[in-house]
Structure formats: C-alpha cells, structure tokens
C-alpha cells in the first residue's frame, strides 16, 4: 500500500448546533479520562455529560448566526 492511499483528509469547519452532542460527548469522555481519581466519580459519571451538552449547545447554536467573527468554540476555553 502506498502512503498516499492511507491519508485521510480532515475538514475543518465551524461547529453547528447539530454537533452539540458529539462535541459534548468528546469533552465529557476526555474529562472522565483526565480527572478520574481527582474529581468525584459521582460528578464525572453523573451530571457532567448534561452540563457539557448545555454548555456546548449555548456555544454552538449562535455559530450559525455569526459571520466568521472568530468567536467560536475554543475561544477562551482552557
């Protein structure tokens, strides 16, 4: 197999409201892996997923109304 046949092209685009659950799930999964043993399991395995979904819904829903002003996901996120 030649190298160029295995390369996948990544598309970078502005997040939309339809991305909310996938982004929140990725964010939650990363917190669960990174903070296991440091934060209470009752939080990481409990309300965290719903909190992340709500946060990303508020961040991504307005993205469709912006004209590329640079204030999307990742702006000010640690």
N, C-alpha and C positions, 0 to 999 in steps of 0.2 A: 504494500500500500504506500502510495506516495504521500508525503506530508500534507500537501495542499488539499488532498481529499478529506482529511480528518479535521480541518479547521472549520469551526462554526463562526458565522458572522453574528456579532452582537448588535442589536438595535438599541440605541439609547433614545428615549423619548420622555416627554413629560408624563408624569403619573396622572391617572384619571380616577374618578370615583369607582370605576369597575375594578381597579387594582387594590382597593382598600383591604379586602380580606386576605389577599396573598401577601401584601406588604406587612400587615399586622401579624400574620402567622409567622413570617420570617423573623420579624422583630422579636416576637414572643419566644420563638424557638431559640434565638441567639441569647436572649436574657436567661432562659432556663438553663442553657449550657454554661454560660459565663458566670452566673450568680448562684448556681447550685451550691449549697453549703454556706453561702454568705448571706443569703436572704431567706426568709421563711418559705418552706415548701408550700405552705398553705396559701401564700401570696402568688408564688410563681406558677403553681398548678391550679390556682383558683381565679381570682378576679383580673389577673394581669392580661389575659387574652382579650377580654371585653374592654378593658381600659385602652389597650393598644388599638383595638378596632375603632373605638370612639375618637381617639387622638388622630389616627390616620384618615378617618372619614372627614374630620374637620380640616385637615391639611390638604387632602386631595380633591375634595369636592369643589373648592373655589378655583382649582387649577384650570378648569375648563373655561373660566371667565377671564383669565389673565392673558395678556399678550406677550409672554416671554419676558416678564419684568425681572426674572432672576430670583423670585421669592418663593420657590417651590420646596419640595421635600429636600431635607439635607441642610437647609439654611438655618443656622443656629442650633442644629442638633448635635449633641456631643458624640 
